[in-house]
């Protein structure tokens, strides 16, 4: 389970790194009109600042790993206004809203691929289909199970991470991610879960 959640999170970060780029190591933008952030497991935050024309995304050091400014420049050339390796190890991307939209589309495609690969696997043999709404805040999992297995019940964390990361990068952190498990034969909801209830 932890591995699956980590993979989904890695997909989000990899999509961001792959979709970003043009070489520049400086150029702090003007104060943003809209700011959103989301804490990672270590307490560091992904920050998304939306300005009139540009979007700034800062990934914390624990999500970036070891890299250099030269590597960032090489890997991200030609796709964003600037990419900067900060003193604390975090990385800041500045991109146009069009580039941000393209990045979100690429992230959505990567998430969809990861979720589709869960269907019918050894961990989730009864899962037949995983559907979601446009902003990944609501998931419907169709399963042949009449009662949820432990793995199916625990899989809600994957959907929480998927929806949470997507909306954080979109600049609209989700207040809740909802998951319904539906029996394939009866069409009845056999289980529901909400991320907002964690810790209650």
C-alpha positions in Angstrom: 0.0 0.0 0.0 2.7 2.5 1.0 4.5 1.6 -2.3 1.4 2.3 -4.3 0.8 5.6 -2.7 4.5 6.5 -3.2 4.2 5.6 -6.9 1.2 7.8 -7.4 3.0 10.7 -5.6 6.1 10.1 -7.7 4.0 10.2 -10.9 2.7 13.6 -9.9 6.1 15.0 -9.3 7.6 13.3 -12.4 4.8 14.7 -14.5 5.6 18.2 -13.2 9.3 17.9 -13.7 8.9 16.5 -17.2 6.3 19.1 -18.2 8.3 22.1 -17.0 11.3 23.8 -18.3 13.2 26.7 -20.1 16.6 27.6 -18.8 16.9 30.4 -16.4 18.2 30.4 -12.8 16.8 33.7 -11.7 13.8 36.0 -12.0 11.5 36.1 -9.0 8.0 37.0 -10.1 5.9 39.8 -8.7 3.6 39.2 -5.7 1.0 36.6 -6.6 -2.8 37.2 -6.7 -3.6 33.6 -5.6 -1.5 31.3 -3.5 -2.1 27.7 -2.5 0.0 25.1 -0.8 -0.1 21.6 0.5 2.0 19.9 3.1 4.0 16.8 2.2 4.6 13.9 4.5 7.6 15.6 6.0 5.7 18.8 6.6 7.3 20.7 3.7 4.9 22.3 1.2 4.2 22.4 -2.5 3.4 26.1 -3.2 1.5 27.3 -6.3 1.3 31.0 -6.9 -1.0 32.2 -9.7 -0.4 35.6 -11.2 -2.1 37.5 -14.0 -0.1 35.8 -16.7 2.2 33.3 -15.0 2.0 30.4 -12.5 4.8 29.7 -10.1 5.2 26.2 -8.5 7.7 25.4 -5.8 8.4 21.7 -5.0 10.0 21.0 -1.6 13.5 19.4 -1.4 12.2 16.1 -0.2 10.1 15.7 -3.4 12.9 16.7 -5.7 15.8 14.7 -4.5 19.4 15.4 -5.5 19.8 17.6 -8.6 21.8 20.5 -9.9 20.8 23.7 -11.6 22.5 22.4 -14.8 20.5 19.2 -14.7 17.2 21.2 -14.2 18.1 23.5 -17.1 18.9 20.5 -19.4 15.9 18.5 -18.4 13.4 21.3 -18.6 14.6 23.4 -21.5 12.1 25.1 -23.7 8.8 24.6 -21.8 8.6 27.2 -19.0 9.9 30.7 -18.3 12.4 29.7 -15.6 13.5 26.9 -13.3 15.5 27.6 -10.1 17.2 25.4 -7.6 16.8 27.2 -4.3 19.3 27.3 -1.5 17.1 25.0 0.6 17.0 22.3 -2.1 13.5 23.2 -3.3 12.9 23.9 -7.0 10.8 26.7 -8.3 9.2 26.7 -11.8 7.7 29.8 -13.4 5.5 29.1 -16.4 2.7 30.6 -18.4 -0.9 29.7 -17.8 -0.9 27.8 -21.1 2.2 25.8 -20.0 0.5 25.1 -16.7 -2.6 23.8 -18.4 -0.4 21.5 -20.5 1.4 20.3 -17.4 -2.0 19.5 -15.7 -3.1 17.6 -18.8 0.1 15.5 -18.7 -0.3 14.9 -15.0 -3.9 13.7 -15.5 -2.8 11.3 -18.2 -0.1 9.9 -16.0 -2.6 9.5 -13.1 -5.1 7.8 -15.3 -2.5 5.3 -16.5 -1.4 4.5 -13.0 -5.0 4.0 -11.8 -5.9 1.8 -14.8 -2.9 -0.4 -14.0 -4.4 -1.2 -10.6 -7.5 -2.9 -12.2 -7.4 -6.7 -11.9 -4.0 -6.8 -10.3 -2.8 -9.3 -7.7 -3.5 -6.7 -5.0 -6.9 -5.7 -6.4 -8.2 -8.8 -8.3 -11.8 -7.9 -7.9 -11.6 -4.3 -9.1 -13.0 -4.0 -12.6 -13.1 -0.2 -13.1 -11.9 3.0 -11.5 -13.7 6.2 -12.6 -13.3 9.8 -11.4 -14.7 13.2 -12.0 -12.8 15.9 -13.9 -10.9 17.3 -10.9 -10.1 14.0 -9.2 -12.2 14.8 -6.1 -14.6 12.0 -6.5 -13.8 8.3 -7.4 -16.1 5.4 -8.1 -14.4 1.9 -7.9 -16.4 -0.9 -9.4 -15.6 -4.3 -7.8 -17.0 -7.8 -7.8 -16.6 -7.9 -4.1 -19.7 -8.0 -1.9 -17.7 -6.9 1.1 -14.5 -4.8 0.7 -11.2 -6.6 1.2 -8.6 -5.1 3.4 -6.6 -4.1 0.3 -9.6 -2.4 -1.3 -10.4 -0.5 1.9 -6.8 0.7 2.2 -6.7 1.7 -1.4 -8.6 4.9 -0.6 -5.2 6.4 0.3 -4.2 6.1 -3.3 -7.3 8.0 -4.4 -6.7 10.6 -1.7 -3.1 11.2 -2.8 -4.1 11.3 -6.5 -6.8 13.8 -5.9 -4.9 15.8 -3.4 -1.7 16.1 -5.5 -3.6 16.9 -8.7 -5.6 19.7 -7.1 -2.6 21.1 -5.2 -0.7 21.4 -8.5 -3.8 23.0 -10.1 -3.7 25.7 -7.4 -7.0 24.6 -5.8 -6.3 22.3 -2.8 -9.2 20.0 -2.3 -11.1 20.1 1.0 -12.3 16.5 0.5 -11.7 13.5 -1.8 -14.7 11.1 -1.9 -14.5 7.5 -2.8 -17.4 5.1 -3.5 -17.0 1.3 -3.9 -19.8 -0.2 -6.1 -20.7 -3.8 -6.5 -20.5 -4.8 -10.2 -23.5 -7.1 -10.1 -26.0 -5.1 -8.0 -24.8 -1.6 -8.7 -25.1 -0.9 -4.9 -22.6 1.2 -3.0 -20.9 -1.2 -0.6 -18.5 1.3 0.9 -17.7 5.0 1.0 -14.8 7.0 2.3 -13.9 10.7 2.6 -10.4 12.2 3.1 -11.9 14.9 5.3 -12.7 12.3 7.9 -9.1 11.2 8.4 -8.2 11.7 12.0 -11.7 12.2 13.2 
